[in-house]
Amino acid sequence: MIKNSPQKYIDEYNVDSVRGAYENAARWYYYLAKEGLASGLPIEFAYDAMRKSGDFYYEKFYQDVESVDGFINRYFDFGIEKVHEGTIKESDADHAELELGYCPFVDAWQKLTDDEELIKKLCAGCLEMKRSMVKKLGFAVEQSEAISSGDDKCVFTFKKQAE
């Protein structure tokens, strides 16, 4: 069972505003994915789109990043720290671990469906966006815990790939 509710920054206008924007993006993604699935497309079509989004973010924000901690320091913005209740557990040039205690995407999807398998698939697409983004940097990302799988948080490990 998915457990996902904010524990911090509750009723803070700036955080609530950005959470609302993330929820709106999640609704768009949900309806586009549902329409594609209803038309007979496999969920991978949504993953392909999310990878393209990751490519865009790499081009726009991360091209000049040279280390994992350099990436994490830029990635760990207001949206990650406050909106997702994020914490950098550890970080160095080759490795970083990031925990997210709340997900506004999952929150939005839970308001639209009780299909937890679909929510897991939508989350998997979001992970594909991160994978695509960091792959271009020579990094990899793995997820060991996921709110969408019933864990209390999402845990991501970013690692520099061997050359």
Z-matrix of the N, CA and C atoms (Angstrom, degrees):
N
C 1 1.445
C 2 1.531 1 109.79
N 3 1.292 2 115.90 1 134.00
C 4 1.463 3 121.23 2 -178.60
C 5 1.525 4 109.83 3 -76.70
N 6 1.333 5 114.23 4 128.95
C 7 1.465 6 122.20 5 174.55
C 8 1.525 7 106.24 6 -117.20
N 9 1.311 8 116.74 7 116.97
C 10 1.459 9 118.97 8 -175.40
C 11 1.520 10 109.49 9 -156.17
N 12 1.299 11 116.41 10 100.85
C 13 1.460 12 120.12 11 173.59
C 14 1.521 13 107.86 12 -146.83
N 15 1.324 14 116.44 13 143.94
C 16 1.463 15 118.77 14 -178.85
C 17 1.530 16 110.89 15 -64.48
N 18 1.315 17 114.87 16 143.18
C 19 1.457 18 121.36 17 177.97
C 20 1.523 19 111.54 18 -114.37
N 21 1.326 20 116.81 19 -18.12
C 22 1.466 21 122.31 20 -176.09
C 23 1.525 22 109.58 21 -127.18
N 24 1.313 23 115.32 22 161.11
C 25 1.465 24 123.33 23 172.22
C 26 1.526 25 112.00 24 57.61
N 27 1.312 26 117.02 25 32.33
C 28 1.457 27 122.41 26 -178.92
C 29 1.529 28 109.03 27 -76.13
N 30 1.319 29 115.17 28 136.02
C 31 1.466 30 122.97 29 -178.94
C 32 1.527 31 113.38 30 62.77
N 33 1.339 32 115.88 31 26.97
C 34 1.463 33 120.38 32 171.37
C 35 1.523 34 106.83 33 -97.33
N 36 1.308 35 116.73 34 119.66
C 37 1.456 36 122.18 35 -172.00
C 38 1.531 37 112.44 36 -52.58
N 39 1.327 38 117.02 37 -49.48
C 40 1.477 39 119.49 38 -176.55
C 41 1.524 40 111.49 39 -62.44
N 42 1.320 41 116.82 40 -42.05
C 43 1.464 42 120.74 41 179.82
C 44 1.524 43 109.63 42 -68.76
N 45 1.330 44 117.07 43 -46.36
C 46 1.464 45 120.43 44 179.38
C 47 1.525 46 111.69 45 -59.42
N 48 1.324 47 116.86 46 -38.21
C 49 1.472 48 120.38 47 179.57
C 50 1.522 49 111.53 48 -63.84
N 51 1.318 50 116.56 49 -44.48
C 52 1.465 51 119.70 50 -179.46
C 53 1.524 52 110.12 51 -71.87
N 54 1.331 53 117.11 52 -37.82
C 55 1.475 54 118.73 53 175.31
C 56 1.529 55 109.50 54 -58.60
N 57 1.315 56 117.12 55 -41.52
C 58 1.464 57 120.56 56 177.98
C 59 1.518 58 112.32 57 -61.31
N 60 1.332 59 116.42 58 -39.43
C 61 1.469 60 119.99 59 178.31
C 62 1.526 61 110.67 60 -66.12
N 63 1.334 62 117.14 61 -42.49
C 64 1.468 63 120.40 62 176.58
C 65 1.527 64 110.47 63 -62.17
N 66 1.323 65 117.38 64 -42.68
C 67 1.469 66 120.40 65 178.81
C 68 1.527 67 110.87 66 -61.79
N 69 1.324 68 117.04 67 -38.34
C 70 1.458 69 120.26 68 177.95
C 71 1.531 70 110.57 69 -63.87
N 72 1.327 71 116.99 70 -44.17
C 73 1.471 72 120.19 71 176.98
C 74 1.532 73 110.05 72 -61.45
N 75 1.322 74 116.71 73 -38.86
C 76 1.471 75 120.40 74 179.11
C 77 1.525 76 110.95 75 -64.10
N 78 1.332 77 116.94 76 -38.71
C 79 1.471 78 119.45 77 177.94
C 80 1.523 79 110.83 78 -64.53
N 81 1.317 80 117.25 79 -42.51
C 82 1.471 81 120.40 80 176.79
C 83 1.524 82 109.62 81 -57.79
N 84 1.313 83 116.58 82 -50.60
C 85 1.462 84 121.59 83 -179.14
C 86 1.530 85 110.30 84 -59.14
N 87 1.309 86 117.68 85 -43.92
C 88 1.466 87 122.77 86 179.52
C 89 1.527 88 110.66 87 -59.22
N 90 1.334 89 117.38 88 -51.74
C 91 1.463 90 120.08 89 -176.65
C 92 1.522 91 112.20 90 -67.28
N 93 1.312 92 117.40 91 -36.86
C 94 1.464 93 119.68 92 176.05
C 95 1.529 94 110.83 93 -65.16
N 96 1.325 95 116.45 94 -44.10
C 97 1.467 96 119.69 95 178.44
C 98 1.525 97 110.65 96 -63.73
N 99 1.316 98 117.45 97 -44.95
C 100 1.470 99 120.70 98 179.94
C 101 1.528 100 110.86 99 -60.63
N 102 1.309 101 117.53 100 -41.70
C 103 1.466 102 121.32 101 179.66
C 104 1.522 103 110.49 102 -64.34
N 105 1.327 104 116.67 103 -44.28
C 106 1.461 105 120.20 104 177.78
C 107 1.522 106 111.88 105 -61.93
N 108 1.328 107 116.34 106 -44.11
C 109 1.463 108 120.15 107 178.51
C 110 1.529 109 110.81 108 -63.30
N 111 1.332 110 117.31 109 -41.19
C 112 1.465 111 121.11 110 179.22
C 113 1.530 112 111.33 111 -65.45
N 114 1.333 113 116.41 112 -26.08
C 115 1.470 114 120.80 113 178.61
C 116 1.518 115 112.59 114 -86.81
N 117 1.329 116 116.61 115 2.63
C 118 1.456 117 120.25 116 176.79
C 119 1.517 118 115.46 117 96.15
N 120 1.313 119 117.87 118 3.80
C 121 1.464 120 119.89 119 178.13
C 122 1.527 121 109.81 120 -78.33
N 123 1.321 122 117.55 121 146.77
C 124 1.468 123 119.53 122 174.00
C 125 1.532 124 109.04 123 -76.08
N 126 1.318 125 117.49 124 158.39
C 127 1.470 126 121.53 125 -178.22
C 128 1.526 127 111.73 126 -59.12
N 129 1.331 128 117.04 127 -21.41
C 130 1.461 129 120.20 128 -179.81
C 131 1.526 130 112.33 129 -59.48
N 132 1.341 131 118.08 130 -23.86
C 133 1.465 132 118.75 131 177.83
C 134 1.522 133 109.77 132 -61.78
N 135 1.332 134 116.53 133 -37.23
C 136 1.465 135 120.26 134 178.49
C 137 1.526 136 109.97 135 -70.38
N 138 1.327 137 117.26 136 -36.75
C 139 1.463 138 120.58 137 178.01
C 140 1.523 139 110.24 138 -63.70
N 141 1.339 140 116.50 139 -40.74
C 142 1.469 141 120.15 140 177.13
C 143 1.526 142 110.64 141 -58.78
N 144 1.323 143 116.10 142 -43.39
C 145 1.465 144 120.14 143 179.27
C 146 1.528 145 110.74 144 -64.33
N 147 1.324 146 116.79 145 -40.49
C 148 1.461 147 119.61 146 179.67
C 149 1.529 148 110.87 147 -66.87
N 150 1.323 149 117.58 148 -35.12
C 151 1.470 150 119.77 149 175.50
C 152 1.526 151 110.73 150 -62.60
N 153 1.329 152 116.13 151 -40.39
C 154 1.470 153 119.68 152 177.07
C 155 1.519 154 110.24 153 -62.26
N 156 1.317 155 116.77 154 -38.05
C 157 1.460 156 121.21 155 176.58
C 158 1.529 157 110.18 156 -63.26
N 159 1.328 158 117.03 157 -41.99
C 160 1.462 159 120.72 158 176.11
C 161 1.515 160 111.98 159 -61.31
N 162 1.338 161 116.97 160 -39.65
C 163 1.468 162 121.18 161 176.49
C 164 1.527 163 110.15 162 -60.98
N 165 1.331 164 116.33 163 -42.18
C 166 1.467 165 121.09 164 178.10
C 167 1.525 166 110.35 165 -60.22
N 168 1.327 167 117.14 166 -48.14
C 169 1.465 168 120.32 167 -178.67
C 170 1.524 169 111.61 168 -63.07
N 171 1.317 170 117.01 169 -38.79
C 172 1.459 171 119.67 170 175.26
C 173 1.527 172 110.20 171 -58.12
N 174 1.330 173 116.23 172 -51.92
C 175 1.470 174 120.88 173 -178.40
C 176 1.523 175 111.82 174 -59.57
N 177 1.311 176 116.63 175 -40.77
C 178 1.469 177 122.01 176 -173.80
C 179 1.529 178 113.07 177 -78.42
N 180 1.342 179 117.66 178 -36.72
C 181 1.457 180 119.12 179 -167.96
C 182 1.529 181 116.62 180 -125.67
N 183 1.321 182 118.88 181 -19.54
C 184 1.467 183 118.27 182 -166.52
C 185 1.527 184 115.57 183 -126.06
N 186 1.313 185 119.56 184 4.25
C 187 1.467 186 121.42 185 -175.00
C 188 1.523 187 113.44 186 -53.90
N 189 1.308 188 116.89 187 -35.05
C 190 1.463 189 120.69 188 -173.90
C 191 1.535 190 113.91 189 -91.40
N 192 1.321 191 117.53 190 3.53
C 193 1.460 192 121.01 191 -178.41
C 194 1.526 193 109.34 192 -74.84
N 195 1.340 194 116.27 193 136.27
C 196 1.463 195 120.04 194 -176.56
C 197 1.512 196 114.18 195 -118.00
N 198 1.321 197 118.50 196 -11.83
C 199 1.463 198 120.57 197 -177.36
C 200 1.529 199 109.22 198 -138.56
N 201 1.320 200 115.26 199 161.90
C 202 1.459 201 119.35 200 179.22
C 203 1.522 202 110.19 201 -64.14
N 204 1.347 203 117.59 202 -44.16
C 205 1.462 204 117.74 203 179.87
C 206 1.530 205 111.22 204 -67.19
N 207 1.313 206 118.01 205 -30.68
C 208 1.466 207 119.91 206 174.04
C 209 1.520 208 111.12 207 -63.51
N 210 1.322 209 116.13 208 -40.44
C 211 1.463 210 120.23 209 176.01
C 212 1.522 211 110.92 210 -64.33
N 213 1.324 212 116.91 211 -49.78
C 214 1.464 213 120.94 212 -177.19
C 215 1.526 214 110.58 213 -60.80
N 216 1.313 215 117.53 214 -41.10
C 217 1.471 216 119.90 215 -179.76
C 218 1.523 217 111.85 216 -62.46
N 219 1.309 218 117.94 217 -33.38
C 220 1.463 219 121.01 218 177.09
C 221 1.537 220 111.05 219 -81.74
N 222 1.315 221 117.16 220 -40.86
C 223 1.464 222 122.53 221 -178.25
C 224 1.534 223 111.61 222 -66.58
N 225 1.321 224 116.15 223 -33.82
C 226 1.459 225 122.16 224 -176.61
C 227 1.525 226 109.32 225 -78.64
N 228 1.322 227 114.54 226 74.55
C 229 1.459 228 121.11 227 -178.50
C 230 1.527 229 109.77 228 -100.30
N 231 1.309 230 116.37 229 -168.78
C 232 1.467 231 122.13 230 179.72
C 233 1.524 232 111.56 231 -54.33
N 234 1.327 233 116.16 232 -43.16
C 235 1.458 234 120.36 233 -178.21
C 236 1.518 235 113.17 234 -63.24
N 237 1.309 236 116.71 235 -38.85
C 238 1.460 237 119.81 236 179.63
C 239 1.527 238 110.14 237 -77.78
N 240 1.322 239 117.15 238 -47.88
C 241 1.462 240 120.30 239 -176.00
C 242 1.523 241 112.95 240 -67.37
N 243 1.319 242 117.05 241 -52.14
C 244 1.467 243 120.58 242 -173.37
C 245 1.526 244 112.42 243 -91.34
N 246 1.324 245 117.26 244 -52.89
C 247 1.460 246 121.60 245 -173.84
C 248 1.528 247 110.97 246 -65.72
N 249 1.324 248 116.82 247 -44.95
C 250 1.471 249 121.86 248 179.76
C 251 1.525 250 112.57 249 -92.90
N 252 1.317 251 117.23 250 1.71
C 253 1.466 252 122.50 251 -178.68
C 254 1.520 253 110.83 252 53.04
N 255 1.348 254 114.19 253 51.80
C 256 1.456 255 121.16 254 -174.78
C 257 1.508 256 114.42 255 -85.00
N 258 1.325 257 113.87 256 154.45
C 259 1.460 258 122.88 257 176.28
C 260 1.520 259 108.22 258 -140.49
N 261 1.315 260 116.63 259 132.43
C 262 1.466 261 121.02 260 171.16
C 263 1.516 262 106.16 261 -85.88
N 264 1.338 263 115.96 262 112.71
C 265 1.466 264 120.20 263 -177.59
C 266 1.523 265 111.27 264 -80.34
N 267 1.320 266 116.36 265 -35.94
C 268 1.456 267 121.28 266 176.84
C 269 1.516 268 108.08 267 -161.21
N 270 1.327 269 115.03 268 153.75
C 271 1.456 270 118.40 269 -178.61
C 272 1.521 271 109.80 270 -162.80
N 273 1.330 272 115.72 271 132.19
C 274 1.455 273 122.21 272 169.66
C 275 1.524 274 108.00 273 -147.13
N 276 1.293 275 118.16 274 -171.88
C 277 1.462 276 121.68 275 -173.42
C 278 1.525 277 113.38 276 -61.85
N 279 1.338 278 117.70 277 -26.51
C 280 1.461 279 121.07 278 -174.05
C 281 1.526 280 115.35 279 -112.90
N 282 1.331 281 117.92 280 -7.12
C 283 1.461 282 120.25 281 -169.57
C 284 1.534 283 110.01 282 -158.15
N 285 1.313 284 116.19 283 143.65
C 286 1.468 285 120.27 284 173.22
C 287 1.518 286 109.06 285 -151.79
N 288 1.315 287 114.59 286 148.17
C 289 1.458 288 120.00 287 174.55
C 290 1.520 289 108.08 288 -124.22
N 291 1.324 290 114.53 289 130.06
C 292 1.457 291 122.44 290 -176.66
C 293 1.518 292 108.67 291 -124.34
N 294 1.337 293 116.07 292 132.62
C 295 1.461 294 121.36 293 176.18
C 296 1.519 295 109.34 294 -114.52
N 297 1.332 296 115.81 295 137.27
C 298 1.457 297 122.11 296 175.16
C 299 1.520 298 107.97 297 -119.17
N 300 1.321 299 116.92 298 125.10
C 301 1.454 300 121.13 299 -175.47
C 302 1.515 301 115.00 300 -92.33
N 303 1.333 302 116.80 301 -10.83
C 304 1.464 303 121.04 302 -178.19
C 305 1.522 304 108.08 303 -151.28
N 306 1.342 305 116.28 304 146.69
C 307 1.462 306 119.67 305 178.57
C 308 1.525 307 110.68 306 -130.94
N 309 1.332 308 117.27 307 112.48
C 310 1.459 309 119.67 308 177.75
C 311 1.527 310 113.10 309 -67.07
N 312 1.335 311 117.67 310 -24.27
C 313 1.464 312 120.34 311 175.63
C 314 1.519 313 109.70 312 -65.44
N 315 1.327 314 116.37 313 -51.17
C 316 1.463 315 120.40 314 178.70
C 317 1.518 316 110.15 315 -59.77
N 318 1.321 317 116.81 316 -40.51
C 319 1.467 318 120.78 317 178.70
C 320 1.528 319 110.45 318 -58.10
N 321 1.321 320 116.45 319 -46.68
C 322 1.470 321 120.27 320 179.31
C 323 1.526 322 110.93 321 -62.80
N 324 1.334 323 117.08 322 -43.65
C 325 1.467 324 120.19 323 -178.31
C 326 1.520 325 111.77 324 -66.53
N 327 1.327 326 117.08 325 -35.43
C 328 1.463 327 120.07 326 177.82
C 329 1.527 328 111.57 327 -64.87
N 330 1.321 329 116.74 328 -27.20
C 331 1.473 330 120.81 329 177.28
C 332 1.530 331 111.13 330 -76.31
N 333 1.336 332 116.53 331 -18.17
C 334 1.464 333 121.49 332 -177.03
C 335 1.526 334 113.69 333 -101.35
N 336 1.336 335 116.86 334 -25.31
C 337 1.465 336 119.96 335 -175.36
C 338 1.525 337 110.30 336 -155.79
N 339 1.317 338 115.05 337 154.26
C 340 1.462 339 119.89 338 170.96
C 341 1.527 340 110.51 339 -104.94
N 342 1.320 341 116.94 340 11.65
C 343 1.466 342 123.62 341 179.41
C 344 1.534 343 108.62 342 -80.94
N 345 1.326 344 115.86 343 91.70
C 346 1.461 345 120.32 344 -176.33
C 347 1.528 346 112.44 345 -67.90
N 348 1.327 347 118.06 346 -26.85
C 349 1.468 348 120.18 347 176.01
C 350 1.531 349 110.36 348 -66.54
N 351 1.313 350 117.12 349 -40.35
C 352 1.464 351 120.09 350 176.30
C 353 1.522 352 110.27 351 -64.65
N 354 1.312 353 117.20 352 -42.21
C 355 1.468 354 120.30 353 178.68
C 356 1.522 355 109.99 354 -60.09
N 357 1.331 356 118.33 355 -41.87
C 358 1.467 357 121.31 356 176.82
C 359 1.527 358 110.80 357 -60.26
N 360 1.333 359 116.48 358 -41.97
C 361 1.468 360 120.05 359 179.55
C 362 1.528 361 111.48 360 -65.90
N 363 1.317 362 117.09 361 -39.80
C 364 1.462 363 120.13 362 177.48
C 365 1.529 364 110.33 363 -63.96
N 366 1.327 365 116.37 364 -40.71
C 367 1.470 366 120.29 365 176.20
C 368 1.527 367 111.29 366 -62.32
N 369 1.316 368 116.06 367 -39.82
C 370 1.465 369 120.19 368 178.45
C 371 1.524 370 110.16 369 -59.10
N 372 1.321 371 117.01 370 -36.62
C 373 1.459 372 120.24 371 176.06
C 374 1.513 373 112.42 372 -63.86
N 375 1.316 374 116.05 373 -39.48
C 376 1.469 375 119.95 374 177.26
C 377 1.525 376 110.58 375 -63.84
N 378 1.330 377 117.12 376 -37.51
C 379 1.458 378 120.59 377 176.43
C 380 1.529 379 110.36 378 -64.58
N 381 1.324 380 117.13 379 -36.38
C 382 1.471 381 120.07 380 176.87
C 383 1.528 382 111.29 381 -61.12
N 384 1.326 383 116.89 382 -35.37
C 385 1.466 384 119.92 383 176.54
C 386 1.527 385 109.36 384 -61.59
N 387 1.329 386 117.38 385 -47.29
C 388 1.467 387 120.74 386 179.02
C 389 1.529 388 110.56 387 -62.63
N 390 1.333 389 116.72 388 -43.51
C 391 1.468 390 119.88 389 -179.39
C 392 1.522 391 111.71 390 -59.23
N 393 1.314 392 116.37 391 -45.30
C 394 1.455 393 120.50 392 -179.52
C 395 1.526 394 110.95 393 -63.12
N 396 1.314 395 115.72 394 -42.07
C 397 1.461 396 121.07 395 -178.29
C 398 1.529 397 110.68 396 -62.71
N 399 1.322 398 117.81 397 -49.58
C 400 1.461 399 119.50 398 -175.32
C 401 1.524 400 112.82 399 -79.33
N 402 1.330 401 117.54 400 -23.33
C 403 1.465 402 119.85 401 177.51
C 404 1.525 403 110.39 402 -59.55
N 405 1.318 404 116.48 403 -39.31
C 406 1.462 405 120.88 404 179.24
C 407 1.529 406 111.67 405 -64.81
N 408 1.329 407 116.31 406 -19.72
C 409 1.463 408 121.62 407 178.18
C 410 1.529 409 112.25 408 -91.63
N 411 1.344 410 116.10 409 -4.24
C 412 1.455 411 120.12 410 -176.53
C 413 1.517 412 112.15 411 84.76
N 414 1.328 413 116.59 412 20.17
C 415 1.463 414 122.03 413 -179.98
C 416 1.525 415 109.05 414 -113.37
N 417 1.314 416 114.93 415 168.20
C 418 1.461 417 122.45 416 172.05
C 419 1.516 418 107.75 417 -129.27
N 420 1.321 419 116.35 418 157.09
C 421 1.459 420 121.02 419 174.92
C 422 1.520 421 108.26 420 -133.34
N 423 1.307 422 115.17 421 136.24
C 424 1.460 423 122.02 422 175.46
C 425 1.526 424 108.05 423 -127.09
N 426 1.299 425 115.05 424 150.65
C 427 1.453 426 120.95 425 179.39
C 428 1.530 427 108.32 426 -116.07
N 429 1.338 428 116.84 427 121.78
C 430 1.465 429 120.90 428 -177.94
C 431 1.529 430 112.76 429 -100.93
N 432 1.308 431 117.82 430 -22.04
C 433 1.461 432 122.50 431 175.28
C 434 1.517 433 107.79 432 -137.18
N 435 1.339 434 115.62 433 147.52
C 436 1.461 435 119.73 434 -177.82
C 437 1.528 436 109.92 435 -142.73
N 438 1.303 437 115.67 436 130.12
C 439 1.463 438 121.34 437 175.54
C 440 1.523 439 109.05 438 -56.64
N 441 1.325 440 117.14 439 -39.70
C 442 1.469 441 121.10 440 -177.55
C 443 1.529 442 112.97 441 -67.05
N 444 1.327 443 116.97 442 -14.72
C 445 1.466 444 121.33 443 177.07
C 446 1.524 445 112.29 444 -99.94
N 447 1.332 446 116.63 445 6.36
C 448 1.452 447 120.46 446 178.99
C 449 1.512 448 114.65 447 97.27
N 450 1.338 449 117.40 448 -0.45
C 451 1.458 450 120.03 449 176.37
C 452 1.525 451 109.83 450 -73.83
N 453 1.332 452 116.03 451 161.36
C 454 1.468 453 120.68 452 -178.96
C 455 1.520 454 112.73 453 -74.62
N 456 1.312 455 116.89 454 -15.57
C 457 1.467 456 121.03 455 -176.40
C 458 1.517 457 108.98 456 -156.84
N 459 1.310 458 115.00 457 169.79
C 460 1.457 459 121.63 458 169.49
C 461 1.528 460 107.24 459 -102.43
N 462 1.318 461 116.45 460 135.60
C 463 1.456 462 121.56 461 178.03
C 464 1.524 463 107.88 462 -124.67
N 465 1.328 464 115.14 463 123.01
C 466 1.465 465 122.24 464 179.74
C 467 1.518 466 109.39 465 -117.33
N 468 1.318 467 116.01 466 135.42
C 469 1.450 468 121.66 467 174.72
C 470 1.520 469 107.54 468 -116.54
N 471 1.321 470 114.92 469 123.42
C 472 1.458 471 123.07 470 178.25
C 473 1.521 472 107.76 471 -105.23
N 474 1.335 473 117.17 472 131.92
C 475 1.462 474 121.34 473 -178.47
C 476 1.516 475 109.96 474 -136.28
N 477 1.324 476 113.55 475 144.39
C 478 1.456 477 119.07 476 172.01
C 479 1.520 478 108.43 477 -72.62
N 480 1.323 479 117.25 478 133.18
C 481 1.466 480 122.09 479 178.81
C 482 1.519 481 109.77 480 -78.07
N 483 1.334 482 116.18 481 147.05
C 484 1.465 483 120.83 482 175.26
C 485 1.516 484 108.53 483 -66.17
N 486 1.313 485 115.41 484 140.51
C 487 1.472 486 119.83 485 -178.49
C 488 1.485 487 112.96 486 -85.05
